[in-house]
Amino acid sequence: MIIKVRCKKCDAETRLSLADLSYNGLFRCWKCKQSHIFVVENDEIKYLKLLNDEKYGNQLELDF
Ligand SMILES: [Zn+2]
């Protein structure tokens, strides 16, 4: 199946092909390289969260 995941950071949409109806693991945005933790259950995204905590993210943005 194909599932669409929208990046929480840059809003880019990624299409992922999953072998099962349920999945949990990492997803990395093709555009901004932001890592997310995501959980799929029965063909639906149940959980999607940025992998880095906010402090770390802010530091990266300042460096950028
Ligand atoms: Zn992104």
N, CA, C, O and the ligand as a Tripos MOL2 file, in Angstrom:
@<TRIPOS>MOLECULE
protein
  257   255    65     0     0
PROTEIN
NO_CHARGES

@<TRIPOS>ATOM
      1 N           0.8280   -1.2010    0.0000 N.3       1 MET1
      2 CA          0.0000    0.0000    0.0000 C.3       1 MET1
      3 C           0.8640    1.2530    0.0000 C.2       1 MET1
      4 O           2.0230    1.2230    0.4130 O.2       1 MET1
      5 N           0.2960    2.3310   -0.4580 N.am      2 ILE2
      6 CA          1.0070    3.6080   -0.4870 C.3       2 ILE2
      7 C           0.3600    4.5330    0.5420 C.2       2 ILE2
      8 O          -0.8620    4.6720    0.5900 O.2       2 ILE2
      9 N           1.1870    5.1490    1.3460 N.am      3 ILE3
     10 CA          0.6450    6.0890    2.3200 C.3       3 ILE3
     11 C           1.3430    7.4380    2.1350 C.2       3 ILE3
     12 O           2.5380    7.5050    1.8470 O.2       3 ILE3
     13 N           0.5730    8.4950    2.3060 N.am      4 LYS4
     14 CA          1.1330    9.8350    2.1670 C.3       4 LYS4
     15 C           1.4480   10.4100    3.5370 C.2       4 LYS4
     16 O           0.6070   10.3980    4.4360 O.2       4 LYS4
     17 N           2.6590   10.9110    3.6880 N.am      5 VAL5
     18 CA          3.0700   11.5080    4.9530 C.3       5 VAL5
     19 C           3.4810   12.9390    4.6710 C.2       5 VAL5
     20 O           4.2570   13.2070    3.7540 O.2       5 VAL5
     21 N           2.9560   13.8490    5.4640 N.am      6 ARG6
     22 CA          3.3040   15.2520    5.2750 C.3       6 ARG6
     23 C           4.3100   15.6620    6.3410 C.2       6 ARG6
     24 O           4.0810   15.4730    7.5350 O.2       6 ARG6
     25 N           5.4220   16.2220    5.8950 N.am      7 CYS7
     26 CA          6.4840   16.6520    6.8020 C.3       7 CYS7
     27 C           5.9610   17.7460    7.7320 C.2       7 CYS7
     28 O           5.3110   18.6950    7.2940 O.2       7 CYS7
     29 N           6.2560   17.5940    9.0230 N.am      8 LYS8
     30 CA          5.7930   18.5840    9.9910 C.3       8 LYS8
     31 C           6.6480   19.8460    9.9640 C.2       8 LYS8
     32 O           6.2650   20.8750   10.5210 O.2       8 LYS8
     33 N           7.7820   19.7660    9.3290 N.am      9 LYS9
     34 CA          8.6680   20.9170    9.3200 C.3       9 LYS9
     35 C           8.4940   21.7770    8.0650 C.2       9 LYS9
     36 O           8.3120   22.9900    8.1650 O.2       9 LYS9
     37 N           8.5490   21.1570    6.8990 N.am     10 CYS10
     38 CA          8.5070   21.9450    5.6620 C.3      10 CYS10
     39 C           7.2350   21.6950    4.8530 C.2      10 CYS10
     40 O           7.0260   22.3220    3.8140 O.2      10 CYS10
     41 N           6.3820   20.7770    5.3290 N.am     11 ASP11
     42 CA          5.0900   20.5330    4.6850 C.3      11 ASP11
     43 C           5.1730   19.7850    3.3520 C.2      11 ASP11
     44 O           4.1790   19.6950    2.6320 O.2      11 ASP11
     45 N           6.3180   19.2630    3.0270 N.am     12 ALA12
     46 CA          6.4400   18.4730    1.8020 C.3      12 ALA12
     47 C           5.7740   17.1100    1.9970 C.2      12 ALA12
     48 O           5.8340   16.5190    3.0760 O.2      12 ALA12
     49 N           5.1500   16.6380    0.9450 N.am     13 GLU13
     50 CA          4.4620   15.3600    1.0310 C.3      13 GLU13
     51 C           5.3280   14.2440    0.4670 C.2      13 GLU13
     52 O           5.9140   14.3710   -0.6080 O.2      13 GLU13
     53 N           5.3930   13.1640    1.2040 N.am     14 THR14
     54 CA          6.1560   12.0030    0.7690 C.3      14 THR14
     55 C           5.2140   10.8200    0.6420 C.2      14 THR14
     56 O           4.3540   10.6050    1.4960 O.2      14 THR14
     57 N           5.3790   10.0530   -0.4290 N.am     15 ARG15
     58 CA          4.5950    8.8350   -0.5760 C.3      15 ARG15
     59 C           5.4850    7.6610   -0.2350 C.2      15 ARG15
     60 O           6.5480    7.4650   -0.8230 O.2      15 ARG15
     61 N           5.0260    6.8910    0.7230 N.am     16 LEU16
     62 CA          5.7980    5.7380    1.1510 C.3      16 LEU16
     63 C           5.0370    4.4740    0.7960 C.2      16 LEU16
     64 O           3.8130    4.4140    0.9160 O.2      16 LEU16
     65 N           5.7710    3.4750    0.3590 N.am     17 SER17
     66 CA          5.0870    2.2130    0.1290 C.3      17 SER17
     67 C           5.4330    1.2590    1.2670 C.2      17 SER17
     68 O           6.6000    0.9760    1.5360 O.2      17 SER17
     69 N           4.4040    0.7820    1.9140 N.am     18 LEU18
     70 CA          4.5650   -0.0880    3.0670 C.3      18 LEU18
     71 C           4.0700   -1.4930    2.7260 C.2      18 LEU18
     72 O           3.0950   -1.6750    1.9970 O.2      18 LEU18
     73 N           4.7590   -2.4540    3.2660 N.am     19 ALA19
     74 CA          4.3810   -3.8360    2.9890 C.3      19 ALA19
     75 C           3.1560   -4.2710    3.8030 C.2      19 ALA19
     76 O           2.4000   -5.1470    3.3840 O.2      19 ALA19
     77 N           2.9730   -3.6480    4.9660 N.am     20 ASP20
     78 CA          1.8940   -4.0520    5.8610 C.3      20 ASP20
     79 C           0.9450   -2.9010    6.1350 C.2      20 ASP20
     80 O           1.2570   -1.7480    5.8360 O.2      20 ASP20
     81 N          -0.1990   -3.2070    6.6960 N.am     21 LEU21
     82 CA         -1.1680   -2.1760    7.0770 C.3      21 LEU21
     83 C          -0.7250   -1.4250    8.3270 C.2      21 LEU21
     84 O          -1.1930   -0.3200    8.6010 O.2      21 LEU21
     85 N           0.1800   -2.0380    9.0780 N.am     22 SER22
     86 CA          0.6800   -1.3940   10.2750 C.3      22 SER22
     87 C           2.1940   -1.2770   10.2090 C.2      22 SER22
     88 O           2.8900   -2.1750    9.7340 O.2      22 SER22
     89 N           2.6820   -0.1450   10.7000 N.am     23 TYR23
     90 CA          4.1150    0.0970   10.6470 C.3      23 TYR23
     91 C           4.4770    1.0820   11.7330 C.2      23 TYR23
     92 O           3.7280    2.0260   11.9830 O.2      23 TYR23
     93 N           5.5950    0.8880   12.3760 N.am     24 ASN24
     94 CA          6.1190    1.9840   13.1710 C.3      24 ASN24
     95 C           7.6130    2.0550   13.0240 C.2      24 ASN24
     96 O           8.3140    1.0440   13.0640 O.2      24 ASN24
     97 N           8.0880    3.2730   12.8540 N.am     25 GLY25
     98 CA          9.5090    3.4420   12.6020 C.3      25 GLY25
     99 C           9.8070    4.8830   12.2450 C.2      25 GLY25
    100 O           9.1150    5.8070   12.6700 O.2      25 GLY25
    101 N          10.8420    5.0490   11.4610 N.am     26 LEU26
    102 CA         11.3000    6.3850   11.1350 C.3      26 LEU26
    103 C          10.9440    6.7420    9.7020 C.2      26 LEU26
    104 O          10.9320    5.9000    8.8040 O.2      26 LEU26
    105 N          10.6620    7.9930    9.5300 N.am     27 PHE27
    106 CA         10.4340    8.5400    8.2020 C.3      27 PHE27
    107 C          11.2950    9.7830    8.0810 C.2      27 PHE27
    108 O          11.3360   10.5970    9.0030 O.2      27 PHE27
    109 N          11.9720    9.9390    6.9790 N.am     28 ARG28
    110 CA         12.8290   11.0880    6.7860 C.3      28 ARG28
    111 C          12.3690   11.8630    5.5580 C.2      28 ARG28
    112 O          12.2170   11.3100    4.4680 O.2      28 ARG28
    113 N          12.1530   13.1420    5.7620 N.am     29 CYS29
    114 CA         11.6760   13.9870    4.6800 C.3      29 CYS29
    115 C          12.7360   14.0790    3.5740 C.2      29 CYS29
    116 O          13.9140   14.3200    3.8400 O.2      29 CYS29
    117 N          12.2900   13.8830    2.3370 N.am     30 TRP30
    118 CA         13.2270   13.9490    1.2010 C.3      30 TRP30
    119 C          13.7200   15.3770    0.9870 C.2      30 TRP30
    120 O          14.7970   15.5910    0.4310 O.2      30 TRP30
    121 N          12.9310   16.3500    1.4290 N.am     31 LYS31
    122 CA         13.2230   17.7360    1.1130 C.3      31 LYS31
    123 C          14.1390   18.3910    2.1510 C.2      31 LYS31
    124 O          15.1980   18.9220    1.8130 O.2      31 LYS31
    125 N          13.7190   18.3470    3.4100 N.am     32 CYS32
    126 CA         14.4860   19.0500    4.4440 C.3      32 CYS32
    127 C          15.2780   18.1020    5.3350 C.2      32 CYS32
    128 O          15.9900   18.5490    6.2350 O.2      32 CYS32
    129 N          15.1630   16.7910    5.0940 N.am     33 LYS33
    130 CA         15.9080   15.7620    5.8200 C.3      33 LYS33
    131 C          15.5180   15.6390    7.2890 C.2      33 LYS33
    132 O          16.2190   15.0090    8.0810 O.2      33 LYS33
    133 N          14.3950   16.2480    7.6350 N.am     34 GLN34
    134 CA         13.9240   16.1300    9.0130 C.3      34 GLN34
    135 C          13.4540   14.7010    9.2820 C.2      34 GLN34
    136 O          12.6820   14.1380    8.5060 O.2      34 GLN34
    137 N          13.9220   14.1240   10.3780 N.am     35 SER35
    138 CA         13.4720   12.7920   10.7550 C.3      35 SER35
    139 C          12.2180   12.8690   11.6220 C.2      35 SER35
    140 O          12.0780   13.7630   12.4560 O.2      35 SER35
    141 N          11.3230   11.9290   11.4120 N.am     36 HIS36
    142 CA         10.0920   11.8450   12.1860 C.3      36 HIS36
    143 C           9.9360   10.4160   12.6880 C.2      36 HIS36
    144 O          10.4010    9.4570   12.0720 O.2      36 HIS36
    145 N           9.2700   10.3140   13.8190 N.am     37 ILE37
    146 CA          8.8180    8.9980   14.2670 C.3      37 ILE37
    147 C           7.3860    8.8750   13.7800 C.2      37 ILE37
    148 O           6.5770    9.7780   13.9910 O.2      37 ILE37
    149 N           7.0660    7.7680   13.1310 N.am     38 PHE38
    150 CA          5.6750    7.6390   12.7360 C.3      38 PHE38
    151 C           5.1290    6.2280   12.8990 C.2      38 PHE38
    152 O           5.8380    5.2290   12.7790 O.2      38 PHE38
    153 N           3.8430    6.2010   13.1780 N.am     39 VAL39
    154 CA          3.1560    4.9430   13.4400 C.3      39 VAL39
    155 C           1.9220    4.8720   12.5490 C.2      39 VAL39
    156 O           1.1040    5.7920   12.5210 O.2      39 VAL39
    157 N           1.8070    3.7820   11.8330 N.am     40 VAL40
    158 CA          0.6480    3.5560   10.9710 C.3      40 VAL40
    159 C          -0.1100    2.3320   11.4810 C.2      40 VAL40
    160 O           0.4760    1.2840   11.7540 O.2      40 VAL40
    161 N          -1.3970    2.4910   11.5990 N.am     41 GLU41
    162 CA         -2.2420    1.3570   11.9790 C.3      41 GLU41
    163 C          -3.4300    1.3010   11.0440 C.2      41 GLU41
    164 O          -4.1160    2.3010   10.8340 O.2      41 GLU41
    165 N          -3.6660    0.1410   10.4900 N.am     42 ASN42
    166 CA         -4.8000   -0.0380    9.5690 C.3      42 ASN42
    167 C          -4.8730    1.0480    8.5040 C.2      42 ASN42
    168 O          -5.9290    1.6310    8.2620 O.2      42 ASN42
    169 N          -3.7220    1.3090    7.8680 N.am     43 ASP43
    170 CA         -3.7330    2.2010    6.7120 C.3      43 ASP43
    171 C          -3.9190    3.6770    7.0820 C.2      43 ASP43
    172 O          -4.1950    4.5030    6.2120 O.2      43 ASP43
    173 N          -3.7710    4.0040    8.3570 N.am     44 GLU44
    174 CA         -3.9520    5.3770    8.8190 C.3      44 GLU44
    175 C          -2.7690    5.8000    9.6710 C.2      44 GLU44
    176 O          -2.2340    5.0060   10.4460 O.2      44 GLU44
    177 N          -2.3640    7.0520    9.5240 N.am     45 ILE45
    178 CA         -1.2750    7.5470   10.3690 C.3      45 ILE45
    179 C          -1.8280    7.8690   11.7540 C.2      45 ILE45
    180 O          -2.6890    8.7350   11.9080 O.2      45 ILE45
    181 N          -1.3260    7.1700   12.7430 N.am     46 LYS46
    182 CA         -1.8220    7.3540   14.1050 C.3      46 LYS46
    183 C          -0.9470    8.3360   14.8750 C.2      46 LYS46
    184 O          -1.3980    8.9690   15.8300 O.2      46 LYS46
    185 N           0.2860    8.4540   14.4570 N.am     47 TYR47
    186 CA          1.2440    9.2120   15.2480 C.3      47 TYR47
    187 C           2.3450    9.7000   14.3340 C.2      47 TYR47
    188 O           2.9000    8.9390   13.5400 O.2      47 TYR47
    189 N           2.6590   10.9980   14.4560 N.am     48 LEU48
    190 CA          3.7500   11.5440   13.6570 C.3      48 LEU48
    191 C           4.3910   12.6630   14.4660 C.2      48 LEU48
    192 O           3.7320   13.6320   14.8430 O.2      48 LEU48
    193 N           5.6600   12.5180   14.7210 N.am     49 LYS49
    194 CA          6.3300   13.4530   15.6190 C.3      49 LYS49
    195 C           7.7490   13.6980   15.1170 C.2      49 LYS49
    196 O           8.4040   12.7880   14.6100 O.2      49 LYS49
    197 N           8.2120   14.9280   15.2630 N.am     50 LEU50
    198 CA          9.5940   15.2220   14.9210 C.3      50 LEU50
    199 C          10.5160   14.4190   15.8230 C.2      50 LEU50
    200 O          10.2550   14.2740   17.0170 O.2      50 LEU50
    201 N          11.5710   13.9100   15.2620 N.am     51 LEU51
    202 CA         12.4770   13.0710   16.0400 C.3      51 LEU51
    203 C          13.3370   13.8930   16.9980 C.2      51 LEU51
    204 O          13.5320   13.4920   18.1460 O.2      51 LEU51
    205 N          13.8460   15.0150   16.5540 N.am     52 ASN52
    206 CA         14.6780   15.8460   17.4250 C.3      52 ASN52
    207 C          13.8180   16.5930   18.4210 C.2      52 ASN52
    208 O          12.6930   16.9760   18.1000 O.2      52 ASN52
    209 N          14.3250   16.8070   19.6230 N.am     53 ASP53
    210 CA         13.5550   17.6470   20.5320 C.3      53 ASP53
    211 C          13.7220   19.1070   20.1090 C.2      53 ASP53
    212 O          14.5830   19.4330   19.2920 O.2      53 ASP53
    213 N          12.9040   19.9600   20.6650 N.am     54 GLU54
    214 CA         12.8480   21.3320   20.1710 C.3      54 GLU54
    215 C          14.1430   22.1000   20.3720 C.2      54 GLU54
    216 O          14.5400   22.9020   19.5260 O.2      54 GLU54
    217 N          14.7930   21.8500   21.4880 N.am     55 LYS55
    218 CA         16.0550   22.5180   21.7720 C.3      55 LYS55
    219 C          17.0670   22.2500   20.6530 C.2      55 LYS55
    220 O          17.6960   23.1630   20.1190 O.2      55 LYS55
    221 N          17.1940   20.9960   20.3310 N.am     56 TYR56
    222 CA         18.1480   20.5810   19.3090 C.3      56 TYR56
    223 C          17.7840   21.2040   17.9560 C.2      56 TYR56
    224 O          18.6530   21.6770   17.2250 O.2      56 TYR56
    225 N          16.5090   21.1960   17.6440 N.am     57 GLY57
    226 CA         16.0320   21.7850   16.4010 C.3      57 GLY57
    227 C          16.3550   23.2690   16.3190 C.2      57 GLY57
    228 O          16.8020   23.7530   15.2800 O.2      57 GLY57
    229 N          16.1290   23.9930   17.4110 N.am     58 ASN58
    230 CA         16.4260   25.4240   17.4270 C.3      58 ASN58
    231 C          17.9070   25.6960   17.2110 C.2      58 ASN58
    232 O          18.2850   26.6260   16.4980 O.2      58 ASN58
    233 N          18.7300   24.8790   17.8320 N.am     59 GLN59
    234 CA         20.1720   25.0360   17.6490 C.3      59 GLN59
    235 C          20.5670   24.8550   16.1940 C.2      59 GLN59
    236 O          21.3790   25.6100   15.6590 O.2      59 GLN59
    237 N          19.9900   23.8570   15.5690 N.am     60 LEU60
    238 CA         20.2930   23.6120   14.1630 C.3      60 LEU60
    239 C          19.8630   24.7940   13.3050 C.2      60 LEU60
    240 O          20.5590   25.1720   12.3630 O.2      60 LEU60
    241 N          18.7320   25.3650   13.6280 N.am     61 GLU61
    242 CA         18.2580   26.4790   12.8250 C.3      61 GLU61
    243 C          19.1320   27.7240   12.9900 C.2      61 GLU61
    244 O          19.3370   28.4800   12.0410 O.2      61 GLU61
    245 N          19.6400   27.9230   14.1980 N.am     62 LEU62
    246 CA         20.5330   29.0570   14.4310 C.3      62 LEU62
    247 C          21.8310   28.8810   13.6370 C.2      62 LEU62
    248 O          22.3520   29.8290   13.0500 O.2      62 LEU62
    249 N          22.3300   27.6600   13.6350 N.am     63 ASP63
    250 CA         23.5560   27.3840   12.8780 C.3      63 ASP63
    251 C          23.3440   27.6120   11.3800 C.2      63 ASP63
    252 O          24.2300   28.0850   10.6690 O.2      63 ASP63
    253 N          22.1590   27.2630   10.9350 N.am     64 PHE64
    254 CA         21.8350   27.3810    9.5360 C.3      64 PHE64
    255 C          21.7330   28.8490    9.1510 C.2      64 PHE64
    256 O          21.4630   29.1660    7.9920 O.2      64 PHE64
    257 ZN         10.5140   18.3720    5.3070 Zn       65 ZN65
@<TRIPOS>BOND
     1     1     2 1
     2     2     3 1
     3     3     4 2
     4     3     5 am
     5     5     6 1
     6     6     7 1
     7     7     8 2
     8     7     9 am
     9     9    10 1
    10    10    11 1
    11    11    12 2
    12    11    13 am
    13    13    14 1
    14    14    15 1
    15    15    16 2
    16    15    17 am
    17    17    18 1
    18    18    19 1
    19    19    20 2
    20    19    21 am
    21    21    22 1
    22    22    23 1
    23    23    24 2
    24    23    25 am
    25    25    26 1
    26    26    27 1
    27    27    28 2
    28    27    29 am
    29    29    30 1
    30    30    31 1
    31    31    32 2
    32    31    33 am
    33    33    34 1
    34    34    35 1
    35    35    36 2
    36    35    37 am
    37    37    38 1
    38    38    39 1
    39    39    40 2
    40    39    41 am
    41    41    42 1
    42    42    43 1
    43    43    44 2
    44    43    45 am
    45    45    46 1
    46    46    47 1
    47    47    48 2
    48    47    49 am
    49    49    50 1
    50    50    51 1
    51    51    52 2
    52    51    53 am
    53    53    54 1
    54    54    55 1
    55    55    56 2
    56    55    57 am
    57    57    58 1
    58    58    59 1
    59    59    60 2
    60    59    61 am
    61    61    62 1
    62    62    63 1
    63    63    64 2
    64    63    65 am
    65    65    66 1
    66    66    67 1
    67    67    68 2
    68    67    69 am
    69    69    70 1
    70    70    71 1
    71    71    72 2
    72    71    73 am
    73    73    74 1
    74    74    75 1
    75    75    76 2
    76    75    77 am
    77    77    78 1
    78    78    79 1
    79    79    80 2
    80    79    81 am
    81    81    82 1
    82    82    83 1
    83    83    84 2
    84    83    85 am
    85    85    86 1
    86    86    87 1
    87    87    88 2
    88    87    89 am
    89    89    90 1
    90    90    91 1
    91    91    92 2
    92    91    93 am
    93    93    94 1
    94    94    95 1
    95    95    96 2
    96    95    97 am
    97    97    98 1
    98    98    99 1
    99    99   100 2
   100    99   101 am
   101   101   102 1
   102   102   103 1
   103   103   104 2
   104   103   105 am
   105   105   106 1
   106   106   107 1
   107   107   108 2
   108   107   109 am
   109   109   110 1
   110   110   111 1
   111   111   112 2
   112   111   113 am
   113   113   114 1
   114   114   115 1
   115   115   116 2
   116   115   117 am
   117   117   118 1
   118   118   119 1
   119   119   120 2
   120   119   121 am
   121   121   122 1
   122   122   123 1
   123   123   124 2
   124   123   125 am
   125   125   126 1
   126   126   127 1
   127   127   128 2
   128   127   129 am
   129   129   130 1
   130   130   131 1
   131   131   132 2
   132   131   133 am
   133   133   134 1
   134   134   135 1
   135   135   136 2
   136   135   137 am
   137   137   138 1
   138   138   139 1
   139   139   140 2
   140   139   141 am
   141   141   142 1
   142   142   143 1
   143   143   144 2
   144   143   145 am
   145   145   146 1
   146   146   147 1
   147   147   148 2
   148   147   149 am
   149   149   150 1
   150   150   151 1
   151   151   152 2
   152   151   153 am
   153   153   154 1
   154   154   155 1
   155   155   156 2
   156   155   157 am
   157   157   158 1
   158   158   159 1
   159   159   160 2
   160   159   161 am
   161   161   162 1
   162   162   163 1
   163   163   164 2
   164   163   165 am
   165   165   166 1
   166   166   167 1
   167   167   168 2
   168   167   169 am
   169   169   170 1
   170   170   171 1
   171   171   172 2
   172   171   173 am
   173   173   174 1
   174   174   175 1
   175   175   176 2
   176   175   177 am
   177   177   178 1
   178   178   179 1
   179   179   180 2
   180   179   181 am
   181   181   182 1
   182   182   183 1
   183   183   184 2
   184   183   185 am
   185   185   186 1
   186   186   187 1
   187   187   188 2
   188   187   189 am
   189   189   190 1
   190   190   191 1
   191   191   192 2
   192   191   193 am
   193   193   194 1
   194   194   195 1
   195   195   196 2
   196   195   197 am
   197   197   198 1
   198   198   199 1
   199   199   200 2
   200   199   201 am
   201   201   202 1
   202   202   203 1
   203   203   204 2
   204   203   205 am
   205   205   206 1
   206   206   207 1
   207   207   208 2
   208   207   209 am
   209   209   210 1
   210   210   211 1
   211   211   212 2
   212   211   213 am
   213   213   214 1
   214   214   215 1
   215   215   216 2
   216   215   217 am
   217   217   218 1
   218   218   219 1
   219   219   220 2
   220   219   221 am
   221   221   222 1
   222   222   223 1
   223   223   224 2
   224   223   225 am
   225   225   226 1
   226   226   227 1
   227   227   228 2
   228   227   229 am
   229   229   230 1
   230   230   231 1
   231   231   232 2
   232   231   233 am
   233   233   234 1
   234   234   235 1
   235   235   236 2
   236   235   237 am
   237   237   238 1
   238   238   239 1
   239   239   240 2
   240   239   241 am
   241   241   242 1
   242   242   243 1
   243   243   244 2
   244   243   245 am
   245   245   246 1
   246   246   247 1
   247   247   248 2
   248   247   249 am
   249   249   250 1
   250   250   251 1
   251   251   252 2
   252   251   253 am
   253   253   254 1
   254   254   255 1
   255   255   256 2
@<TRIPOS>SUBSTRUCTURE
     1 MET1         2 RESIDUE 1 A MET
     2 ILE2         6 RESIDUE 1 A ILE
     3 ILE3        10 RESIDUE 1 A ILE
     4 LYS4        14 RESIDUE 1 A LYS
     5 VAL5        18 RESIDUE 1 A VAL
     6 ARG6        22 RESIDUE 1 A ARG
     7 CYS7        26 RESIDUE 1 A CYS
     8 LYS8        30 RESIDUE 1 A LYS
     9 LYS9        34 RESIDUE 1 A LYS
    10 CYS10       38 RESIDUE 1 A CYS
    11 ASP11       42 RESIDUE 1 A ASP
    12 ALA12       46 RESIDUE 1 A ALA
    13 GLU13       50 RESIDUE 1 A GLU
    14 THR14       54 RESIDUE 1 A THR
    15 ARG15       58 RESIDUE 1 A ARG
    16 LEU16       62 RESIDUE 1 A LEU
    17 SER17       66 RESIDUE 1 A SER
    18 LEU18       70 RESIDUE 1 A LEU
    19 ALA19       74 RESIDUE 1 A ALA
    20 ASP20       78 RESIDUE 1 A ASP
    21 LEU21       82 RESIDUE 1 A LEU
    22 SER22       86 RESIDUE 1 A SER
    23 TYR23       90 RESIDUE 1 A TYR
    24 ASN24       94 RESIDUE 1 A ASN
    25 GLY25       98 RESIDUE 1 A GLY
    26 LEU26      102 RESIDUE 1 A LEU
    27 PHE27      106 RESIDUE 1 A PHE
    28 ARG28      110 RESIDUE 1 A ARG
    29 CYS29      114 RESIDUE 1 A CYS
    30 TRP30      118 RESIDUE 1 A TRP
    31 LYS31      122 RESIDUE 1 A LYS
    32 CYS32      126 RESIDUE 1 A CYS
    33 LYS33      130 RESIDUE 1 A LYS
    34 GLN34      134 RESIDUE 1 A GLN
    35 SER35      138 RESIDUE 1 A SER
    36 HIS36      142 RESIDUE 1 A HIS
    37 ILE37      146 RESIDUE 1 A ILE
    38 PHE38      150 RESIDUE 1 A PHE
    39 VAL39      154 RESIDUE 1 A VAL
    40 VAL40      158 RESIDUE 1 A VAL
    41 GLU41      162 RESIDUE 1 A GLU
    42 ASN42      166 RESIDUE 1 A ASN
    43 ASP43      170 RESIDUE 1 A ASP
    44 GLU44      174 RESIDUE 1 A GLU
    45 ILE45      178 RESIDUE 1 A ILE
    46 LYS46      182 RESIDUE 1 A LYS
    47 TYR47      186 RESIDUE 1 A TYR
    48 LEU48      190 RESIDUE 1 A LEU
    49 LYS49      194 RESIDUE 1 A LYS
    50 LEU50      198 RESIDUE 1 A LEU
    51 LEU51      202 RESIDUE 1 A LEU
    52 ASN52      206 RESIDUE 1 A ASN
    53 ASP53      210 RESIDUE 1 A ASP
    54 GLU54      214 RESIDUE 1 A GLU
    55 LYS55      218 RESIDUE 1 A LYS
    56 TYR56      222 RESIDUE 1 A TYR
    57 GLY57      226 RESIDUE 1 A GLY
    58 ASN58      230 RESIDUE 1 A ASN
    59 GLN59      234 RESIDUE 1 A GLN
    60 LEU60      238 RESIDUE 1 A LEU
    61 GLU61      242 RESIDUE 1 A GLU
    62 LEU62      246 RESIDUE 1 A LEU
    63 ASP63      250 RESIDUE 1 A ASP
    64 PHE64      254 RESIDUE 1 A PHE
    65 ZN65       257 GROUP 0 **** ****
